[in-house]
């Protein structure tokens, strides 16, 4: 696995969004009927998408030819 600085930064940002979504007061873990639960779900989804982006950006490009 590549441990470049941009990759690590992307993982930290994704972790922050996921933690924000899970630990926010009124999140989906505590109450699923309030607006904050919707915001927490969006933050969690954004964190998961950021992890996918980090791994997609980290993949080396395929070399053509040789």
C-alpha positions as CSV (number, residue, x, y, z in Angstrom):
1,X,0.0,0.0,0.0
2,X,1.2,3.5,-0.9
3,X,1.8,5.6,2.2
4,X,2.1,8.9,0.5
5,X,1.1,12.1,2.3
6,X,-2.0,12.9,0.2
7,X,-3.3,9.3,0.7
8,X,-2.9,9.6,4.5
9,X,-4.5,13.0,4.5
10,X,-7.5,11.7,2.6
11,X,-7.9,8.8,5.0
12,X,-7.8,11.2,8.0
13,X,-10.4,13.5,6.4
14,X,-12.6,10.5,5.7
15,X,-12.3,9.3,9.3
16,X,-13.3,12.7,10.6
17,X,-16.4,12.7,8.5
18,X,-17.4,9.2,9.6
19,X,-16.7,10.0,13.2
20,X,-18.7,13.2,12.9
21,X,-21.6,11.3,11.4
22,X,-21.6,8.5,14.0
23,X,-20.9,10.6,17.2
24,X,-23.0,13.7,16.5
25,X,-25.6,14.3,19.1
26,X,-28.9,13.1,17.7
27,X,-27.2,10.9,15.1
28,X,-28.9,7.8,13.6
29,X,-27.4,5.7,16.5
30,X,-29.5,7.6,19.0
31,X,-32.6,9.0,17.3
32,X,-33.6,8.4,13.7
33,X,-36.5,10.9,13.6
34,X,-34.7,14.3,13.7
35,X,-33.0,16.5,11.2
36,X,-29.6,15.9,12.8
37,X,-30.0,12.2,12.0
38,X,-30.2,13.2,8.3
39,X,-27.2,15.4,8.6
40,X,-25.3,12.6,10.4
41,X,-26.2,10.2,7.6
42,X,-25.0,12.6,5.0
43,X,-21.7,13.1,6.8
44,X,-21.2,9.3,7.2
45,X,-21.9,8.8,3.5
46,X,-19.5,11.6,2.6
47,X,-16.8,9.9,4.7
48,X,-17.4,6.6,3.0
49,X,-17.3,8.2,-0.4
50,X,-14.0,10.0,0.5
51,X,-12.4,6.6,1.5
52,X,-13.4,5.2,-1.9
53,X,-12.0,8.4,-3.6
54,X,-8.7,8.0,-1.6
55,X,-8.2,4.4,-2.8
56,X,-9.2,5.2,-6.4
57,X,-6.7,8.1,-6.5
58,X,-4.0,5.9,-4.9
59,X,-4.2,3.2,-7.5
60,X,-1.3,3.5,-10.0
61,X,-2.2,4.0,-13.6
62,X,-2.0,1.0,-15.9
63,X,0.9,1.2,-18.3
64,X,0.1,0.7,-21.9
65,X,2.2,-1.4,-24.2
66,X,5.2,-3.1,-22.6
